[in-house]
């Protein structure tokens, strides 16, 4: 995504650096249109010819850095190939080996060398000579080109320009109005070093820039550029960075907000959640094993970030059931520094129910003092102790919820009241509501399955069923009342079903003996 550093277009004023963004309503747009058309017309031609045509735009007075920046992005949308019947590199090797047998190469001997090699390759000497250097960059042929609209190219260019500038940063600070989950997932995957601070406007994240490090600068700078894609995917955002000057003798401030480049920067939409692979086979095996149990708990991989002091922790998994949340962090083989930071983050978490599964072969001793539930494993994370913790957590919450509601406080309104609605109205789980209501009766209502139905409505339904017996008609009558389980209503009204195979049209209901 980034541009070569020599194509960076900026101006410096009063200690701040400002990128020269391309505009959509000016000559920049017309330039983009013409450059795209030049690429389109160059299909089947050499890259060298394409670049000669592009140079003409520079000769006409356009900023060469803009022309080459746009061209660089478009080249990445091309497929280039050598125009050769054989592999050019192999052909060169054979020619050099053949020529090495001749002490002094004259014109006649050169032709003889080419003839001998051409015969071995089953091509003509002329084709061989054309082949020898046809894989040189300028000789490559434009095989394919994926066009793009001019305004989209401008937006893509502006985003790439920003990424290129940040490649020279010592530190970047940003805040945004959303997309935090994907942002911190990216930070975690890209291995970026950061800190987080809660301020009035929300979370502000500081990320070390590539020039603040001594190792892997290129790789780290590329990672920071990838993070920018997630930042600008948010609805609103602001970034601030300290950028080192060209001579590395001065630091400049770079500030940018979404309101400043509205309509000028690529509208990035990134979905990370649907096709993510697991970080390790241990995580994948645990997920598959857990989901094979009918525990009633939903398993979510890499849930929302948790604030831990000045940092953020993205747990490996989250268990949810009703309004209960429990997290799982799996710690395997990592560096000592990583383990120390992991322990520090876990110690900083407050008000979070966390299970920590620790590989006893690598990290066991460092996690013994944590307040979290620590489970040790060797090859695979055991399911049984985790299920036990979840059940215990569930029981404690259920008991607490059961004490918060006095049955006499519950009032039913309407002819049909579902227990789910009762649970929601009193901010308890469905299981707790069912437990509380086990022995509770409400005057004028009858409990049928997980619903309370008023006696008057039940009688109304009974009157309507007395005039029909075909099961399909009966089900239609009951379902019109938005009752979830019509078969329990049939049972409650004293009917039995006389099935005729699985055919609803031919099956019917009949009064049970003893019911009138």
C-alpha positions in Angstrom: 0.0 0.0 0.0 2.8 2.4 0.8 4.7 4.5 -1.8 8.5 4.6 -2.2 9.8 7.2 0.2 11.2 9.3 -2.6 7.7 9.9 -3.9 6.5 11.4 -0.6 4.9 14.8 -1.2 4.9 17.1 1.8 5.5 20.6 2.9 6.8 21.8 6.3 5.6 24.9 8.2 6.2 26.0 11.8 7.3 22.6 13.0 4.4 20.7 11.3 4.4 18.5 8.3 1.5 18.5 5.8 1.1 16.0 3.0 0.2 17.2 -0.5 -3.0 15.3 -1.0 -4.4 14.9 -4.5 -7.7 16.6 -5.1 -10.7 15.2 -6.9 -12.1 18.4 -8.4 -8.9 19.7 -10.0 -6.3 18.8 -12.6 -5.3 15.9 -10.3 -8.5 14.0 -11.3 -7.9 14.6 -15.0 -4.4 13.4 -14.6 -5.6 10.2 -12.9 -8.1 9.6 -15.7 -5.3 9.9 -18.4 -2.8 7.7 -16.4 -5.5 5.0 -16.1 -6.2 5.2 -19.8 -2.5 5.0 -20.6 -2.3 1.7 -18.6 -5.4 0.4 -20.4 -3.9 1.1 -23.8 -0.6 -0.5 -22.9 -2.0 -4.0 -22.6 0.2 -6.3 -24.6 3.1 -3.8 -24.7 6.4 -3.6 -22.8 6.7 -2.0 -19.4 9.4 0.2 -20.8 7.1 1.6 -23.4 4.4 2.2 -20.8 6.9 4.2 -18.6 8.0 6.3 -21.6 4.3 7.3 -22.1 3.9 8.1 -18.4 7.0 10.2 -18.5 5.3 12.5 -21.0 3.0 13.7 -18.2 6.0 14.8 -16.2 7.2 16.7 -19.3 3.9 18.5 -19.5 4.4 20.0 -16.0 2.7 17.6 -13.6 4.5 16.9 -10.4 6.7 13.8 -11.2 6.1 12.4 -7.7 2.3 12.5 -8.2 2.6 10.9 -11.7 4.9 8.2 -10.4 2.8 7.7 -7.2 -0.4 7.1 -9.2 1.6 4.9 -11.7 3.1 2.8 -8.8 -0.4 2.1 -7.5 -1.7 1.1 -10.9 1.3 -1.1 -11.6 0.2 -3.1 -8.6 -3.0 -3.8 -10.4 -1.2 -5.2 -13.4 0.2 -8.7 -14.2 3.5 -8.6 -16.1 5.1 -11.5 -17.9 8.1 -12.3 -20.1 7.5 -12.7 -23.9 9.5 -15.9 -24.2 9.0 -19.5 -25.4 11.4 -20.7 -22.7 12.6 -19.6 -19.3 15.0 -16.6 -19.8 17.1 -17.4 -16.7 17.6 -21.0 -17.8 18.4 -19.9 -21.3 21.1 -17.4 -20.0 22.6 -20.1 -17.9 22.9 -22.5 -20.8 24.5 -19.7 -23.0 27.0 -18.8 -20.4 28.0 -22.4 -19.8 28.4 -23.0 -23.6 30.4 -19.8 -23.9 32.7 -20.7 -21.0 34.1 -23.6 -23.2 35.4 -21.0 -25.7 38.6 -19.2 -24.6 38.0 -16.1 -26.8 34.6 -15.4 -28.3 34.5 -13.9 -31.8 31.4 -12.9 -33.7 31.4 -16.2 -35.5 31.9 -18.1 -32.2 29.1 -16.2 -30.5 26.7 -17.1 -33.3 27.9 -20.8 -33.0 27.2 -20.7 -29.2 23.7 -19.3 -29.8 23.0 -22.0 -32.5 24.1 -24.8 -30.2 21.9 -23.6 -27.3 19.0 -22.9 -29.6 19.1 -26.4 -30.9 19.1 -27.8 -27.4 16.0 -25.7 -26.6 14.3 -26.4 -29.9 14.0 -22.7 -30.8 15.6 -20.5 -33.4 18.8 -18.5 -32.6 16.8 -15.3 -33.2 14.2 -16.4 -30.7 16.9 -17.3 -28.2 18.5 -13.9 -28.5 15.2 -12.1 -27.9 14.7 -14.4 -24.9 18.0 -13.8 -23.1 17.0 -10.6 -21.4 13.2 -10.4 -21.9 12.6 -10.8 -18.2 14.5 -7.6 -17.5 11.9 -5.3 -15.8 11.6 -2.9 -18.8 11.1 -5.8 -21.2 8.2 -7.4 -19.4 4.8 -7.4 -21.1 1.7 -5.9 -19.6 -0.5 -9.1 -19.6 -3.4 -7.9 -17.4 -4.7 -4.7 -16.0 -7.5 -4.3 -13.4 -9.0 -0.8 -14.0 -10.1 1.6 -11.3 -12.2 4.7 -11.3 -10.1 7.9 -11.3 -11.7 9.3 -8.0 -11.0 5.9 -6.3 -7.4 6.0 -7.5 -7.0 9.5 -6.0 -8.4 8.3 -2.6 -6.2 5.3 -2.7 -3.2 7.5 -3.4 -4.0 9.8 -0.5 -4.2 6.9 1.9 -0.9 5.5 0.6 0.7 8.9 1.0 -0.3 9.0 4.7 1.0 5.5 5.2 4.3 6.5 3.7 4.6 9.5 6.0 3.9 7.4 9.1 6.7 5.0 8.0 9.0 7.9 9.2 7.3 8.3 12.5 8.8 7.9 16.0 5.4 7.6 17.7 1.7 7.8 16.7 -1.3 8.6 18.9 -4.8 8.1 17.7 -8.4 8.0 18.8 -11.6 7.1 17.0 -15.3 6.6 17.4 -15.5 2.9 16.7 -14.0 -0.2 15.2 -11.9 -0.7 18.4 -12.3 -4.5 18.3 -10.7 -4.8 14.8 -8.1 -2.2 15.7 -6.8 -4.0 18.8 -7.0 -7.3 17.0 -4.7 -5.8 14.3 -2.4 -4.4 17.0 -2.1 -7.8 18.5 -1.5 -9.6 15.3 0.9 -7.1 13.9 3.0 -7.1 17.1 2.9 -3.4 17.6 3.9 -1.8 20.9 1.3 0.5 22.4 -0.2 2.0 25.5 -3.8 3.2 26.1 -5.1 6.1 28.2 -8.7 6.9 29.0 -9.5 10.6 28.4 -12.6 12.7 28.2 -13.0 12.1 24.4 -12.5 8.3 24.9 -9.6 5.9 24.6 -6.4 7.4 23.2 -3.8 4.9 22.0 -0.1 5.6 21.6 1.8 3.3 19.3 5.6 3.3 18.9 6.7 4.2 15.4 9.3 2.3 13.3 12.0 4.9 13.8 11.8 4.5 17.6 13.2 0.9 17.2 16.6 -0.5 16.4 15.5 -3.7 14.7 13.1 -4.8 11.9 12.3 -1.1 11.0 10.8 -2.0 7.6 8.7 -4.8 8.9 7.4 -2.7 11.8 6.7 0.3 9.6 4.7 -1.9 7.3 2.7 -3.1 10.3 2.0 0.4 11.3 0.8 1.2 7.8 -1.6 -1.8 8.0 -3.0 -0.5 11.3 -3.9 2.8 9.6 -6.3 0.9 7.4 -8.3 -0.1 10.5 -8.2 3.4 12.0 -9.6 5.1 9.0 -12.3 2.4 8.8 -13.9 4.1 11.8 -16.6 6.7 11.3 -14.5 9.5 12.9 -10.9 9.4 13.8 -7.9 11.6 14.7 -4.2 10.8 14.5 -1.1 12.6 15.7 2.4 11.5 15.0 6.0 12.7 15.6 7.8 12.4 12.2 11.5 12.4 11.7 12.8 14.9 9.1 14.8 13.8 6.0 18.1 14.6 7.6 17.1 13.0 10.8 18.0 16.1 12.7 14.5 17.4 13.6 11.1 16.0 14.5 7.9 17.4 13.0 4.3 17.1 14.2 1.8 15.5 11.8 -1.9 15.8 12.7 -4.9 14.5 10.7 -8.6 14.0 11.3 -11.4 12.3 9.4 -13.1 15.7 8.9 -10.0 17.1 7.1 -9.9 14.4 4.4 -13.6 13.7 4.1 -14.2 12.4 0.6 -10.4 12.5 -0.2 -9.3 9.3 1.4 -10.1 5.7 0.5 -13.3 4.4 2.2 -11.8 1.4 3.8 -14.1 -1.4 4.9 -12.3 -4.3 6.6 -13.9 -7.4 7.9 -11.5 -9.5 10.1 -14.0 -11.6 12.0 -15.3 -14.0 9.3 -12.2 -15.8 8.0 -9.7 -15.6 10.8 -7.5 -18.6 11.3 -6.6 -19.7 14.8 -3.3 -18.5 16.3 -2.4 -22.1 17.4 -3.5 -25.7 17.1 -4.1 -25.6 20.9 -6.8 -22.8 20.5 -8.4 -24.6 17.5 -8.6 -28.0 19.3 -10.1 -26.3 22.4 -12.8 -24.5 20.4 -13.8 -27.6 18.5 -13.9 -29.7 21.7 -15.9 -27.2 23.7 -18.5 -26.7 21.0 -19.1 -30.5 20.9 -20.5 -30.2 24.4 -24.1 -29.1 24.9 -23.2 -26.7 27.7 -25.6 -23.9 26.8 -22.7 -21.4 26.7 -21.9 -19.5 23.5 -18.2 -19.5 22.6 -16.8 -16.4 20.9 -13.2 -16.1 19.7 -11.3 -12.9 20.3 -14.1 -10.8 21.8 -14.1 -7.1 22.6 -10.9 -5.7 24.1 -10.6 -5.4 27.9 -8.8 -2.4 29.4 -6.0 -3.5 31.6 -4.3 -0.4 33.2 -2.6 1.5 30.3 -3.0 -1.5 27.9 -5.7 -3.6 26.3 -6.1 -7.3 26.6 -7.9 -9.2 23.9 -8.8 -12.6 25.4 -8.6 -15.7 23.2 -12.2 -16.6 24.0 -15.4 -15.4 25.7 -18.2 -17.5 27.1 -21.6 -16.0 27.3 -24.9 -17.2 28.6 -27.8 -14.8 29.2 -26.2 -11.9 31.0 -23.1 -13.9 32.2 -19.7 -13.3 30.7 -16.5 -15.4 31.4 -13.2 -15.0 29.5 -10.5 -17.5 28.6 -6.8 -16.6 27.9 -4.5 -19.4 26.7 -0.8 -18.9 27.4 1.6 -21.1 25.6 5.2 -20.7 24.6 6.5 -17.1 24.4 9.4 -15.0 25.5 10.0 -14.1 29.1 9.3 -10.5 28.4 6.0 -11.4 26.8 5.0 -13.5 29.8 5.9 -10.7 32.3 3.7 -8.3 30.3 0.9 -10.8 30.1 0.9 -11.3 33.9 1.0 -7.6 34.4 -2.1 -7.1 32.2 -4.0 -9.9 33.9 -3.2 -8.4 37.3 -4.6 -5.0 36.1 -8.0 -6.4 35.1 -10.8 -5.5 37.5 -14.3 -6.8 37.6 -13.6 -9.5 34.9 -14.3 -13.2 35.4 -11.1 -14.7 33.7 -9.9 -18.2 33.3 -6.2 -18.5 32.4 -5.0 -21.7 30.8 -1.2 -21.9 31.2 1.2 -24.3 29.5 3.0 -25.8 32.5 6.0 -26.6 30.4 6.8 -23.0 29.6 5.0 -20.5 31.7 3.6 -22.1 34.8 5.6 -20.5 37.6 4.7 -16.9 36.7 1.0 -17.2 37.0 0.6 -18.8 40.4 -0.3 -15.5 42.2 -3.1 -14.4 39.9 -6.6 -13.9 41.3 -8.0 -15.4 38.1 -8.9 -19.1 37.8 -5.6 -20.7 36.6 -5.7 -24.0 34.8 -2.5 -25.8 33.8 -2.2 -27.9 30.6 0.5 -29.8 28.8 -0.6 -30.4 25.2 -4.3 -29.6 25.2 -6.5 -27.3 27.3 -8.7 -29.6 29.4 -12.5 -29.0 29.0 -13.7 -30.5 32.3 -12.3 -27.8 34.7 -13.5 -25.0 32.4 -17.0 -26.5 32.3 -16.9 -26.8 36.1 -15.9 -23.2 36.5 -18.8 -22.1 34.2 -21.3 -24.2 36.1 -20.1 -22.8 39.4 -20.3 -19.3 38.1 -23.7 -19.9 36.8 -24.9 -21.4 40.1 -23.6 -18.4 42.1 -25.3 -15.9 39.8 -28.6 -17.9 39.7 -28.7 -18.0 43.5 -28.0 -14.3 43.7 -30.7 -13.6 41.2 -33.2 -15.8 42.9 -32.8 -13.7 46.0 -33.4 -10.4 44.2 -37.0 -11.2 43.2 -39.9 -11.9 45.5 -42.6 -13.8 43.5 -45.2 -11.5 44.9 -43.4 -8.6 43.0 -44.2 -10.2 39.7 -47.2 -8.8 37.8 -48.6 -10.3 34.6 -50.0 -8.1 32.0 -51.7 -9.3 28.8 -53.3 -12.6 27.8 -50.1 -14.4 26.9 -46.8 -13.7 28.9 -43.6 -15.5 28.2 -41.1 -16.4 30.9 -38.4 -14.8 28.8 -40.3 -11.5 29.0 -40.6 -11.8 32.8 -36.8 -12.5 33.0 -36.0 -9.5 30.9 -38.3 -7.2 32.8 -36.6 -8.1 36.1 -33.0 -8.3 34.7 -32.4 -11.9 35.5 -31.6 -15.0 33.4 -34.4 -17.2 32.0 -33.1 -20.1 34.1 -33.4 -18.0 37.2 -36.9 -16.9 36.3 -38.0 -20.5 35.7 -36.5 -21.5 39.1 -38.3 -18.7 40.9 -41.6 -19.5 39.1 -41.6 -23.2 39.7 -44.2 -23.1 42.5 -45.8 -19.8 41.7 -49.4 -19.5 40.5 -51.0 -16.4 39.2 -54.8 -15.8 39.5 -56.5 -15.9 36.2 -53.6 -17.5 34.4 -52.4 -21.0 33.6 -48.8 -22.0 32.9 -48.4 -23.9 29.7 -44.8 -24.7 28.9 -42.7 -21.5 29.2 -45.7 -19.2 28.9 -48.6 -18.0 31.1 -52.0 -17.9 29.3 -55.0 -16.2 30.7 -58.0 -18.4 31.5 -60.2 -16.3 29.3 -57.9 -16.5 26.3 -57.6 -20.3 26.9 -61.4 -20.6 26.9 -61.6 -18.5 23.7 -59.1 -20.8 22.0 -61.0 -23.9 23.2 -64.2 -22.6 21.8 -62.6 -22.1 18.4 -61.1 -25.6 18.4 -64.4 -27.2 19.2 -65.6 -26.5 15.6 -62.6 -28.1 13.8 -60.6 -31.3 14.1 -58.1 -31.2 11.2 -54.7 -30.7 12.7 -53.5 -28.2 10.1 -56.5 -26.0 10.8 -56.0 -26.3 14.6 -52.4 -25.3 14.4 -53.3 -22.2 12.3 -55.9 -21.1 14.9 -53.4 -21.4 17.8 -50.5 -19.8 15.9 -52.6 -16.8 15.2 -52.4 -16.0 18.9 -48.6 -16.0 18.8 -48.3 -18.9 21.1 -44.9 -20.6 20.8 -45.8 -24.2 21.3 -49.2 -25.0 19.9 -49.0 -28.7 20.8 -48.8 -27.9 24.5 -52.0 -25.8 24.1 -53.7 -28.8 22.4 -52.6 -30.9 25.4 -53.7 -28.4 27.9 -57.2 -28.1 26.4 -57.7 -31.9 26.8 -57.1 -33.0 23.2 -54.9 -35.7 21.8 -53.6 -35.9 18.3 -54.5 -38.8 16.0 -51.6 -38.9 13.6 -51.9 -40.1 10.0 -48.2 -40.5 9.2 -46.7 -37.0 9.2 -49.5 -35.5 7.1 -51.0 -32.6 8.9 -53.9 -32.4 6.5 -54.9 -36.0 7.3 -54.1 -35.9 11.0 -56.8 -34.7 13.5 -57.4 -33.9 17.1 -59.9 -35.6 19.4 -61.0 -35.1 23.0 -59.3 -37.3 25.6 -61.5 -39.7 27.5 -62.9 -38.0 30.6 -62.8 -34.5 29.0 -66.0 -32.8 27.9 
